[in-house]
Amino acid sequence: MKNEEEKTEAPAQKKVFDIIVNTRPKTWDKKEISFREVVLLAFPSAVFDEKHIYTVTYSKGVDNKPKGSMVEGGEPVHVKDGMVFDVEHNDIS
């Protein structure tokens, strides 16, 4: 099945994107990225519970939504080369 899916993609379509997460270059191999995926790129040992709060904003995104924010459980965003993600982490004591 995977081979059939790959055949339907345009041959020139890019499969790896160069993005920036918290000022660090990263590569991403999917067309979309979720809140949790961005957080884990920024903080690989991230804990998702009521004591840890993450805020995700992005810029240089796709033409119809070049800037925005992401929330836990929200829709993933389309990824493009040069997209910038800023992830903040706060602990609630």
C-alpha positions in Angstrom: 0.0 0.0 0.0 2.7 2.5 0.9 4.3 2.1 -2.5 0.9 2.9 -4.2 0.6 6.1 -2.0 4.2 7.1 -3.0 3.3 6.7 -6.6 0.4 9.1 -6.4 2.7 11.9 -5.1 4.2 14.3 -7.7 7.8 13.3 -8.3 9.0 16.9 -7.6 7.1 17.1 -4.3 9.5 17.7 -1.4 9.4 15.1 1.4 11.8 16.7 3.9 11.4 20.2 5.2 14.0 22.4 6.9 12.4 24.1 9.8 13.5 26.1 12.9 12.4 25.1 16.4 13.6 27.4 19.2 16.3 28.8 17.0 17.6 25.3 16.1 17.5 23.9 12.6 15.5 20.7 12.4 14.2 18.5 9.5 10.7 17.2 9.2 9.5 14.6 6.8 5.7 15.0 6.9 3.4 17.6 5.3 1.9 18.5 8.6 3.0 18.8 12.2 1.0 18.6 15.4 1.4 20.5 18.7 2.9 17.6 20.5 5.3 16.9 17.6 6.6 20.5 17.7 6.9 20.4 21.5 8.9 17.1 21.3 11.3 18.6 18.8 11.9 21.5 21.2 11.9 19.4 24.4 12.6 15.7 23.6 11.8 14.7 27.2 8.6 16.8 27.4 6.0 15.7 29.9 2.3 16.3 29.0 0.3 16.7 32.2 -1.4 19.4 34.2 1.9 20.6 35.8 3.6 21.3 32.5 2.4 24.0 30.1 3.7 24.5 26.6 3.0 27.4 24.3 3.6 27.0 20.6 3.6 29.8 18.0 4.9 29.8 14.5 5.8 32.2 11.7 6.8 32.0 8.0 4.1 29.4 7.5 2.0 28.6 4.4 0.5 31.5 2.4 -3.0 31.3 3.8 -1.8 31.2 7.4 1.7 32.5 7.7 1.6 33.1 11.5 -0.4 31.6 14.3 -0.4 29.5 17.5 -1.0 25.8 18.2 -2.9 24.2 21.0 -3.0 20.7 22.5 -5.6 18.7 20.6 -5.9 21.3 17.8 -5.5 20.8 14.1 -1.9 20.2 12.8 -0.4 22.9 10.6 1.0 22.5 7.1 4.8 22.6 7.0 7.0 24.5 4.6 10.7 25.1 4.3 12.0 27.9 6.6 9.0 27.8 8.9 9.8 28.9 12.4 8.4 27.5 15.6 8.8 29.0 19.1 8.0 26.7 22.0 7.9 27.9 25.6 7.7 25.7 28.7 6.3 26.6 32.1 6.0 24.4 35.2 3.0 25.0 37.5 3.9 24.2 41.1 
